[in-house]
Amino acid sequence: MIKRSELARQLVSVTKPVMWPLILSTLCRIVDQVLGIILLSLGAWGLVTIGLEYTHPTPDTATISHTAGVTFGWMIGIAFIKALMRYLEQFLGHFCAFRSLELLRTDFFNKIWPQAPAIQHTTKSGDLLARATKDNDRIEVFYAHTGAPAVAAVVVPLGALIWLGASISWIAALIILPFVALAAYVVPFTFSGPAHRAARHMLRVRGDLTQHLTDTTQGMREVLGFGYGPRRLTETDAISQQVGEAAFANRLTSGIRRSLCEGLRLFAVLTTVLVEANAVRDGSLSLPDLAICATVALCVFTPARGTEDFADDLERSFAAAERMSIIKYREPFVPEGGDPMPEGPINTISFRNVTFTYPGMTDTVRDLDDADRGVTVQRVRKQALRDVSVDFPGGQHTAVVGVSGSGKSTMVHMLLRHFDPDAGEITINGAPTTRINPDDLRTAVTEVSQASHLFNTSIAENLRLAKIDATDDELWDALRVAGMEHDVQNSPRGLDTPVGEFGTELSGGQVQRLTIARALLTDAQVLVLDEYTSHLNQELAHQVGEQVKAARPNATIIEITHQPASALDADNVIVMEAGRIVEQGEPHALAADKNSILARLLQRWDDMEAAATQH
């Protein structure tokens, strides 16, 4: 668990440029609450004074009218100034808070940017979204409702009690002091440990709910198609119930604190009245002064209640800040910076004894909760690559074949430096990739994967992600090579056709061809094509592949596929199994060798297609 002092330091360091309004907000809050005490005390004094005048056998109506008029006039003026101070306090505090949230959100993305794309493999997208949005917004309390209430809770009660003691009764001031001290400085921080754990647990289950809803929304077609809707709703209800239970535990501590503070306020007023009633009887204290003492005893708890309020919300703010901090300050799997790409054409890409295991999926708050209970968190992780050594010749087409889970895509992740190897090294023209700037590397090597993302905008704007200044003619050329030209021409809006969220307005094959066209707009020397034609029929896939090679004759093409027949169009083939390279060579030579693994894969593939045709 991160110390609160460290969390506070992090929050202030990010938002220091916009903290100055908090000083003015604090001053306005102090003036507002001082005026609140004066307002009610003046009203109580006026009522008692007028009431005493009416107890005389012959009330002086002129005195009563004068007292009422002066009291009422002062109260109107004080109320107006108090309202203005209240408005300014809230405006300035929230101005600082919302500007701070903007800076925090920007800082959050700046911090996680160097962790990409590895963060996609190690963090749940829904939970990451919850941290960037909901958790970030919960920190608003730290800025708008912490500094000013904390200062006012000290200054206003002490100032009011010093004035009360100096001008009316030190006995009353000393009676009130311990009650307000307990309410302001002790009770709000009672159960702070359980409250913080409850807040962390609540945020964790809310993150689980966000992840569940994200999965449900993105997989709506599958949920409905497989009749999974009722079960999914039941699961949602179960997680929602956990959220409710966590919120109840969190609010329970708040309710106990509030009850204790209200009890202290009541006892402070009653004790003050009972003790000072003797002073009224012996004539050392007037009845209007007693009314002021009772009113001050009642009102000084208002600033103290600010401490109670922010203490409750501060637990949730610190828990939210902790969730964001754990992600923000996590060491990137691949450090930023490094040497530029080697100059000249890429001649060879080499893997030498590369071994790699994916890190486990991050669930940091749950892990913290387990650690609090003394539970050791263990994750079973599978080795994805084992002692892989292979060369990819520059300017040639190499196919990497294997069943799902054999490590093909992991090789791509390693080449693009999503991660660095646990052992061994990868070199480009002899230069280790671990020394090459990741941005330069990903400019020279571009990937078209089966999960390439399309933004919810037009075809043209998605293509121009690769080349922002690309002309329409360049876009059409790329679409022609990718076999997508006629599809776009037949669309009424042409290049301005919206693709929908995740490309839902396009077919699977159109999405793949659009991502191929986007990759062709780059200046990449290496094209990594990961199952890039899996949604295309065999004839169209072959046509697109030939057109890509013709358009980029000098490019190094690395094709990842589970269809062994695709390897026959390549210059070289690598066969992978369980994270190892089990065979490599010229594809037609291997296919002709009946004892080769590739030949067996081709035969199995032919048998599967024949069986599918019969059915």
N, C-alpha and C positions, 0 to 999 in steps of 0.2 A: 504494500500500500504506500502510495506517495504521500509524504508529509504535506499538511495543509499549507504550511509556510512556503514550501517549494511551489505548490500549485498557485498560491497567491502571487508569488514572485513571477512565475511564468505569465500569469494573466496580466499583471501590471506592465511587465516588460514589453508585451506585444502592443498594448493599448496606451502606452505613455503619451503619445502625441495628442490624444483626445481626453485626457484626464482632467484638464484645467476646469471644465464646468462643474466638476464635483465639489470644488472648493466653494464656489458660489452657491451650489445646491445645498451644501451643508450649512452655510451661513443663513440662507433663507429658511431652512428647516428649524434652526435654533430660534430665529426671530418668530417664526410661525408658532412654535410651541410655547415660547415665553408669552406671546400675546394671547394664546389660548388659556394659559393659567390666569393671566391678568383679566381676561374677558369674563371668565366664570367667577373669579374672586370678586370682581367689581359688581357683577350681578348679584352675588350672594350678599355682599356688603350692603348694596342698595336696598334689596328686599327686606333684610333684617332691620336696617335703619328706619325705613318707612313703616315697617310693622311695629317697631317700638314706639314710633310717633303716634300711631293709632291707638296704642294702649293708654295714652294719657287721657285724662278726663276731658280735656279740650284740645283735640289735635290741631296743630298749626298747619292749615291747608297750604299756606304759602311755602312753608318749609318743605312740606311733602312734595308739592309741585316742583319746587326748585331741585330737590334731591332727585326726583324721578327724571326730570328733564336733563339734568347734568349727567346722571348715570346712563340714561338711554342714549344721549348724544355721544358720550365717550364710547359706549359699546358699539354703536354703529360705525364710528371711525375706526375703532380697533378691529372690528369684524372685517371691514373693507381691506385694511392693510394686511390682516391675517390671510384673507382669501388670496390676495395678490402674492404674498410670500409662499403660500401653499402651491399656487399655480407655477411660480418660478422654480420652486424646489423640484416639482414633478417634471416640468419641462426640461430643466437643465440636467437633472439626473437621467432622464430617459434619452435625452439627446446624446449624452455621453455613453449610455448603455447601448443604444442601437448602433452608434458609430463604432463602439468597441466590438459588438457582435460581427459587424462587417469586417473589421480588421482580423478578428479571430477566425472567421470562416476563410478569409483569404490566406491567413497564415497556415490554417489546417491543410488547405490544398497545396500550398507551397511546400509544406513539410512532407506530405505523402506523395507528391509528384516524383521525387527521386526514388521512391519505393516501387513505382510502377515500372514494368507490368507485373513484377513478382507479387505485388499486393493482391492482385486478382486471384492468385493461386492460394493465398494464405489468409484471406479475410472474407467473410461472408458479405455479399454486396448489400443486402438489406440492413445488416448491422452497421456497415460502414456508412450507409445513407442516414441511419438514425443518429450516428455520432456527428455527422456533418450538419444535420439540420436540427433535430429535436434537442439533442444534448447541447449543441451550441446555443440554442435559444434559452435553455434553462440557466445558462451562466449570466443572463441579464440581471438576475437578482444580485449578483456580486457587485455590479456597478451601480444599479439604480437604487438598491435597497439595503446596502451594507455600510458603506462609509459614512453617509450622512446620519442614519439612525444610530450607529455606534458612537459617533462623536456627540450627537444630541443627547443620547442616553446618559452621558457623563456630565456634560456641561449644564443642561437644563435643570435636572433634579438638584444638583449641588448648588447651582446659582439660586434656584427658588428657595431651597431650604436655608441657605445663608441669609438671603433677604428676609425670610420669615423669622429666623432667629434674631436678627439684628433689629428688626422693626416691630415685631409683635411678641414672639415667645420662643426662647431657645429650647424650652422643655418640649414644645410641640415639634420643633424641628428635629430634636434628638429622638423623639418617639417615632417619627416617620422614617428617619434615616435607615435603620436596619431593615425595615420592611421593603423599602424601595431598592436597597442594595441587593437583597435576596432576589427580588423580582427582576432586576436589571442585569445582575452579574453572576448569579448562581443558578437559578432555575432554568434560564434559557439554554444552559450548557449541561444540564443534567441529562443523563442517558445519551450523551453525544456519541459514544462508541456504538451502542445498538442502533441509534438513529442513522449513523453513517452507513452501517452495514445494511440496514433496511433500505436506505436510499439506493445503495449500489445494487442490491437484489432487485429492487423495483425497476431500475433502468435496464438491468440485464434481461428481465422477462419482457419488458417493453421492446427491447431490441429483438428478442426471439419472435415477438408478435409481428414486428415490422418485417423481419425476414420471412416469416410464414406468409404474410399478406403479399409481399413482393413475389414470392414463388408462385402463389395462387394466381395473382394477376398475370404474370408472364406465362404461366402454363394453363391459362383458362381453357384453351381448346382441348388440351389433353385431359384436364379435369372433367370437362363435359363429355368428351368423346369416350372415355372409359367409365362413365357413370360414377365418378369418384366424388361428385359434388356433396352428397349428404355426409360422407365420412370427413371430407375436408372441412365442412361447416362444424362438425363435431370437434375436430381438432382445434379449429379456431376458437370455439367456445371454451375448450379446456385451457388453452393458453390465456384467453381473456380472463378466465376465472383466476388463474395464477396472478395475472396483473392486478385484479381486484384484491386478492389476498395480500399481495405485496404492498399495494397502496394502503390497505387497512392497517397493516403493521406499521407503515410509515406514519400514518395519521394518528395512530394510537399514542405515540410519544408526544406528538403535537398537542393532542387533547389533554394529556396529563399535565404538560407544561402550562397550558392555558388555564386549566382549573387551579393549579397551584398559584399562578400569578393573580388570578381574580380573587382567590381566597386571601392572599396577602394584602391586596388593595382594600378589601372589606375590613379586615382586622386593623389595618392602619387607620382607616377613618373612624371605626368604632373606638379604638384605643385612644385616639387623639381627643375625640369628643368626651369620652368618659373621664379622662385625666384632667382635661382643661375645664370641664364643667365645675370642678372644685374651685378653680381660679376665678370663674365667673361668679360663684356664690360668695367668695370672700372679697370680691370687688377688684381684684388685681388684673382682671381681663374683662373687657366688654363683650357683650353678646355679638355685635358685628365682627369683632376681632376673632371670636370663636368660629363664626361662620367662615371667615377667611382661612383660618387654620384647617377646618374640615375640607374646604374646597381645595386648598393646596394639597392636602393629603390625598384627595381623590385625583387631582389633575397631574401630579408628578409621575403617576404611573403610566400616563400616555406616552411620554418619551421612552420610559422603561419597556413598554409593550413593543416598541419598535425593535428593541433587541430580541425580544421573544419571537417576533414575526420573522426577522431576518435569520435568526438562528435555525428556525425550522427550514426555511427555504435555502439557507446556506449549505445545509447538509446535502440537499439535492444538487445544488450548484457545484459543490466540490466533487461530488460523485460523478457528475457529468464532465467536469473539467478533467478528472482522473481518466475517464474513458477516452477522451480526446487526446490527452497527453500520452497515454500508453501507445497509441497509434502514431502520433506525431513524432515522438522522440525515439521511436524504434529505429535501430540501426538498419540502414538500407542493405538489402542483400547484395546489391551491386553499387559500389561507391561512385559518386559523380567525378567528372574530370578524367584526365588521362591524355595519352598521346593521340595525335591525329591518325587517320587511316594511312597505311603505307601508300606512297604515291605510285601511280601507274596502274595498269590492269591487274586484276586479281588472277594469279596463276595457280595457286593451290590453297585449299582450305584443309587443314589437317586436324584430326582428333588423335591424341596420343594418350592411351591408358586412362581415358576419361571415366570416372565413376561419379555418380550423383544420386542423392536421395532427396525427394521433395520434403520441405518442412511441413509440419502439421498445420491444419487450419487453426487460425487464431481465435480463441474465445476468452479474451483476457480477463473480463470481469468474473466469469465463472471460475477461472483458474484462481483468481484472488480470493473468491469465496471459499474454494476448496482449501487454499493455503491457510485461511483463517481458522478452518476446522482441523488443521493438521493433516489434511489429506494430500498425499503425493499424487500429482497429475502425471499420468503416463500415456503416451500416444504410440500406437503401433504404426511404423512408417515403412513403406516398401521401397527397396532400392530400384530406381528407374533405369539407370545405366550402370553396367559393370564392365570395367576394363575395356572400353571401346577404343579401338584404333582403326582409323580409316582416312583416306585422302579423297577429296572432291576436286578433280582436275578443273582448272579454270576454262571457261568457254565451252564446257560440255554439259550434257544433260544426264544427271545421275538420278536414278529412281531408288527410293528406299522402301522396301516391301516388308510387310509383316502383319500379323493379326493385330487386332485392337489390344492395346496395353503392352505391346512389345518394346516400346521405347522410341518409336519413330518421331513423334511430335516432341518428345523431350530433347532429342538432338537439335531440333529447331530452336527450342527455348534456350538451349545452351549457346548455340551459335549467335542468337540475337541478344545474348546476355540478359535474359530474364533472371537467370541465376548464373553463378560461376561454379565450376566443378568442385566437388569435394576432394578429388584427387585427379592428377593428370592435367593436361592443358590442351587448349584449342588455339591454333595459330592461323593467321592469314598472311600469306607470303612470308612466313617465318616469324611474324610478330605476334606474341601472345595476345589474345583478345582481352585478357584481364588488364592489359596496359593501354588498351585503346579506349578513347572516349566513347561511352555508350551511344551518345547522340550521333557521332560520326559513323559509328558502326551500323546503326539502324538506318542511316541515310544510304549507306552503300549496300546494305542487305535489306530487302523488303519481303514481307510475308503476305501471302494470300491464304487464309485459313478457312476451314469450313465454318468457323464462328466469327468471321470478320464482321465488324459492327458497321451498320448504316445508321446515320442520324435521320431524325424525322424531319427531313427537308427535301429539296428537289434532287433529281439525278445530277444536274450540273453542279450543285453545291457539294454533293457528296464526292464527285469526281475531283473538284478543285481543292479538296483536302490535301491531295497529293501535290498539286501545283496550283497555287492560288491565282496566278496570272495566266493560266491556260486559256487560249482562245477557243471559241466554239469549234473551229476546224480541228484543233488538237483533240478536243473531246470526242468529236465524231470519228476521228482516226482511231483513237483508243477503243471506242465502242465497236468499230468495224473489226478490229483484230480480235476482240473478245467475243465476236459473234452476236453482239447485242444491238447492232445498228438498226436492223429492221424492226425490232421490238419497240425501240424508242421512236422511230419514225412513224410507226403505226399508232402511237399514243397521241391523242389530240393535243396535248401540251408539250410534246417533244421533250427537250432537255429540262423543261420546267415541271415535268411530271413529279408529283410528290411520291416518295417511296414508302411513307408510313413509318410508324414506330417499329424499329428492328426490321425494316424492309417488308412489313406485312402486306403492302399493296403490290408486291412483286411475287412471282413464283420463286421457289427455291433455286431453280436453275438460273433465273434472271438475276437474283441476288449474287450468285457466284460469278456470273459473267461481268456484272457491274464492278465487283471488287477486283477482278482481273484487269479490267480497263483502268481502274484507279491505280493499280500497281504499275501499269505500263506508262503512266504519266510521270513517274519518278525517274531519277537518273541512276537508279540502283544498278550495280554491276552484278548482283546476285539476286535471283528470284527464287524464293522458297515457296513452293506450291503445295500446300498441305490439304490433301483431299479436295482439290480445287474444282474438280468436275464430278463430284459424287452425285450431284442431282441432275446430271446430263446423261442423255442416252449415249451409247458407245460411239455412234457415228459422229454426233455433234462434239463429243469430248475429244475425239481424235482430230477433228477439223480445227477446234479451238487450240489444241496443243500445237499443231503444225503451224498455225498462224502466229502464235506467240513466239515460237522459235524463229520463224521467218522475220518477224518484226524486230527481234532482239538477237541477231545471230551471234554476237560476241558475249552475250550474257552467260553466266554460270547458272544453270537451272538445277535446283534440287527438288525433286518431286516426291512427296510423301503419299503413299497409297497403300490400301489394303487389298486392291485389285491387282493380282500379279500380271494380268494381261497388259496393264498399262505400262509395265516395265519393258515390254518388247519394243516400244518406241524410243527408249533411252539409249544413250551410249554406254552407260554402266549401270549395274544393278547391285544393291546391297540388300541382303536378307537379314532381318532381325528377329530374334526370339528371346523373350524374357530378359530384355535389357542388354543382350549381347549380339554381336555380329556373328552369324553362323555361316554366312556364305557371301561372296562377292565376285564380280567378274563381268564379262560381256554377256548381255542377256540372252542372245540367240544361242550362244555356245552352251550356256547353262541349261537353256530350255531343251536343247538337243540331247543333253546328258540325262538319261532316264534315272540315274541315281542321285541327281542333284535335288536339293531342297526346293529350288525354284520350279523344277519340272513337276514335283509332287504337288506344289501349290497350284500350278497351272492346271493339272489334271483334276484336282479337287474343285477348282473354280469351274471348269468345264462341266463336271458332274452336277454341281449345284445349279448351273444355268440350264442344263438339260432337264433336270428334275422340275425346275420352275416352269419350263416350257410345256412339259407334259401335263402339269396341273393347270 
